[in-house]
């Protein structure tokens, strides 16, 4: 009987231990956070052609974006008056359910460093957008001294800064060539 009660107690306790990771509220428009993301032309990112993903690492001594890994799912951007902000509910254009609560560390309530990365187009990930010469960008590294413990309210990303996607390198190269041509043409006239 004691073995049965011990096993039953262990099964009941498992969900509490499994759920005890550090979480954050992945929302770029919420109390204390208004971090809009713009495309390379300065227009606010909106709709299903834009994606954002949260990246994280344990601890606050992270000094390089290369130390971060993907957490949660990639989400689309909201539209209308909420353009420039990430989706916090509903379904992504690929049918995944969106939840703003994202696990960022295995340490219950422990510190973490997070970053938002965004991209445009039909790339499956930020890394594919970078490798495929797409438009992409990333926020500042945001150290969080503490994260949330379920079922409590996770902390907002206070201190997250908005950012702008950079154009694909070929666009930059064309701009540099055009500028060079203008300078050369101007020099010949003088």
C-alpha positions, 0 to 999 in steps of 0.5 A, a space after each residue: 500500500 505504501 508503494 502505491 501511495 508513493 507512486 501516486 504521489 510521484 505521478 501527481 508531483 511530476 506536472 509541477 516539476 515539469 512546468 517549473 521552468 522560467 518563462 517570459 511574456 513574448 509580447 512587443 506591445 504590452 505594459 512597459 514594452 512598446 517595441 515596434 519592428 520595421 521593414 528595411 524601408 521603414 514601414 511597420 512589419 505587418 501580416 503573414 509575410 513577416 515572422 519573429 522568433 524569441 531566442 534565449 540563453 540561461 544567465 545574464 552574462 551572455 555577451 554574444 547573440 551566437 550563444 542564444 537558441 530558439 525558444 517557443 515558435 515563430 509568430 507572424 506580425 499583427 496588422 492595422 493599428 497594431 502593425 509592427 508588433 508580434 502576434 500574441 494569440 490565435 494561429 500563425 499562417 502555418 496553423 501553429 497556436 500562438 501563446 505569449 508565454 514562452 519558456 526561456 530557461 530550464 532554471 525555475 525563475 532563473 535569469 536569462 538573456 533574450 533577443 527577438 529576431 525577425 525576418 520577411 518572406 517565405 523563409 522557414 527561419 531567421 537563419 534561412 533568411 540570413 543565408 538566403 540573402 533575405 531581409 532580417 534584423 534583431 533586437 538588443 540582447 536583453 538580460 532578465 535577472 528573473 523569469 516567471 514561474 508557472 502558473 504565475 504571470 511571466 515578466 514582460 520584456 521591459 527594456 526591449 528596443 524596436 529595430 529595423 530589418 536590413 535589406 538583402 545584400 544585393 540591394 545594398 550592393 546596387 545602392 553602393 554601385 549607383 552611388 559610385 557611378 554618380 560620384 564618377 560621373 560628377 568627377 568627369 564633369 569637373 
